[in-house]
Amino acid sequence: MTIQANLEDPDAVTAMFEKIDKFCGGVNGLVNNAGIGLSKMAHEVSEVEFLHLYAVNVHAVWRLSKQFVNACLQRKEVGNIVNISSVHAHSTQTRYAIYASAKNAIVGLTRGMACEIGPMGFRVNAVGPGYVHADQNYELIKTWSDDPEQWVRDFIENHQALNYEINAVDVGNTVAFLLSDLARCITGQNIYVDNGTTSLIFNRDFT
Ligand SMILES: NC(=O)c1ccc[n+]([C@@H]2O[C@H](COP(=O)([O-])OP(=O)(O)OC[C@H]3O[C@@H](n4cnc5c(N)ncnc54)[C@H](O)[C@@H]3O)[C@@H](O)[C@H]2O)c1
């Protein structure tokens, strides 16, 4: 079953949780995956662009987490949250300062909520994907490269320790692990699914 809502609209989110309660009897797992990108120098970003990015990537994550926790508490149950952050929470690149700042906010929210609601039995973690390959990314890459397929091949070779593509399923597998009891002692963490991008300075042998 799919229940949709504009996550920027508090009333729509409340209605969505009411429908979830009605049709599914409540849920015990929340994955905050919805997010938008922004590729622009911080000093050129408009008020509208900044507020929209934060509305979806930060404000909505808090809003859903709040409603999810309260719905679980009302049913006298516990739950488990996984937020999708990004490698941009670790290090970033030109034109991604605002996006990176929002993803760092997610890591802070993850840690803070893990501390606050851990004693009640809730776990809160984040997953930080690296470059996740999807055909639609070519449209974005076309904004800075004439040959997006070559750009992806170069990125994988030069900016990942493991030289193969990360797919959405690779991220989903880590989310499923964190939602499961296999991760029962893991909370407050941001786990990078990045084929080694955040560990790498140079992918070249200088010896
Ligand atoms: N693709 C990557 O390489 C990559 C890397 C790191 C992190 N991420 C993060 O992963 C998550 C998913 O990204 P993706 O690449 O699959 O993007 P995507 O654009 O394919 O999916 C994002 C989804 O969010 C939804 N969404 C956006 N605004 C919404 C709103 N106001 N209300 C309800 N839904 C809304 C969209 O409808 C879309 O289905 C995002 O949080 C993104 O920041 C992606």
PDBQT file of the ligand as one rigid body, heavy atoms in Angstrom, charges set to zero:
ROOT
HETATM    1  N1  LIG A 301      21.367   9.770  -5.354  1.00  0.00    +0.000 N 
HETATM    2  C1  LIG A 301      22.489   9.950  -4.665  1.00  0.00    +0.000 C 
HETATM    3  O1  LIG A 301      23.608   9.762  -5.191  1.00  0.00    +0.000 OA
HETATM    4  C2  LIG A 301      22.417  10.344  -3.194  1.00  0.00    +0.000 A 
HETATM    5  C3  LIG A 301      23.616  10.420  -2.481  1.00  0.00    +0.000 A 
HETATM    6  C4  LIG A 301      23.582  10.770  -1.142  1.00  0.00    +0.000 A 
HETATM    7  C5  LIG A 301      22.375  11.005  -0.516  1.00  0.00    +0.000 A 
HETATM    8  N2  LIG A 301      21.209  10.934  -1.232  1.00  0.00    +0.000 N 
HETATM    9  C6  LIG A 301      19.964  11.165  -0.491  1.00  0.00    +0.000 C 
HETATM   10  O2  LIG A 301      19.132  10.040  -0.691  1.00  0.00    +0.000 OA
HETATM   11  C7  LIG A 301      17.765  10.419  -0.599  1.00  0.00    +0.000 C 
HETATM   12  C8  LIG A 301      17.010   9.941  -1.839  1.00  0.00    +0.000 C 
HETATM   13  O3  LIG A 301      17.594  10.572  -2.961  1.00  0.00    +0.000 OA
HETATM   14  P1  LIG A 301      17.396  10.057  -4.470  1.00  0.00    +0.000 P 
HETATM   15  O4  LIG A 301      18.666  10.302  -5.181  1.00  0.00    +0.000 OA
HETATM   16  O5  LIG A 301      16.795   8.705  -4.481  1.00  0.00    +0.000 OA
HETATM   17  O6  LIG A 301      16.398  11.173  -4.980  1.00  0.00    +0.000 OA
HETATM   18  P2  LIG A 301      15.037  11.050  -5.809  1.00  0.00    +0.000 P 
HETATM   19  O7  LIG A 301      14.797  12.425  -6.335  1.00  0.00    +0.000 OA
HETATM   20  O8  LIG A 301      15.087   9.914  -6.761  1.00  0.00    +0.000 OA
HETATM   21  O9  LIG A 301      13.990  10.720  -4.655  1.00  0.00    +0.000 OA
HETATM   22  C9  LIG A 301      13.609  11.658  -3.684  1.00  0.00    +0.000 C 
HETATM   23  C10 LIG A 301      12.146  11.489  -3.378  1.00  0.00    +0.000 C 
HETATM   24  O10 LIG A 301      11.774  12.487  -2.434  1.00  0.00    +0.000 OA
HETATM   25  C11 LIG A 301      10.468  12.894  -2.761  1.00  0.00    +0.000 C 
HETATM   26  N3  LIG A 301      10.165  14.235  -2.241  1.00  0.00    +0.000 N 
HETATM   27  C12 LIG A 301      10.837  15.394  -2.476  1.00  0.00    +0.000 A 
HETATM   28  N4  LIG A 301      10.198  16.412  -1.868  1.00  0.00    +0.000 NA
HETATM   29  C13 LIG A 301       9.115  15.884  -1.226  1.00  0.00    +0.000 A 
HETATM   30  C14 LIG A 301       8.075  16.429  -0.440  1.00  0.00    +0.000 A 
HETATM   31  N5  LIG A 301       8.003  17.750  -0.186  1.00  0.00    +0.000 N 
HETATM   32  N6  LIG A 301       7.129  15.584   0.051  1.00  0.00    +0.000 NA
HETATM   33  C15 LIG A 301       7.169  14.267  -0.230  1.00  0.00    +0.000 A 
HETATM   34  N7  LIG A 301       8.145  13.691  -0.969  1.00  0.00    +0.000 NA
HETATM   35  C16 LIG A 301       9.104  14.499  -1.457  1.00  0.00    +0.000 A 
HETATM   36  C17 LIG A 301      10.408  12.882  -4.289  1.00  0.00    +0.000 C 
HETATM   37  O11 LIG A 301       9.079  12.798  -4.738  1.00  0.00    +0.000 OA
HETATM   38  C18 LIG A 301      11.232  11.633  -4.602  1.00  0.00    +0.000 C 
HETATM   39  O12 LIG A 301      10.390  10.496  -4.680  1.00  0.00    +0.000 OA
HETATM   40  C19 LIG A 301      17.755  11.954  -0.435  1.00  0.00    +0.000 C 
HETATM   41  O13 LIG A 301      17.621  12.264   0.948  1.00  0.00    +0.000 OA
HETATM   42  C20 LIG A 301      19.139  12.347  -0.948  1.00  0.00    +0.000 C 
HETATM   43  O14 LIG A 301      19.580  13.566  -0.382  1.00  0.00    +0.000 OA
HETATM   44  C21 LIG A 301      21.196  10.596  -2.561  1.00  0.00    +0.000 A 
ENDROOT
TORSDOF 0
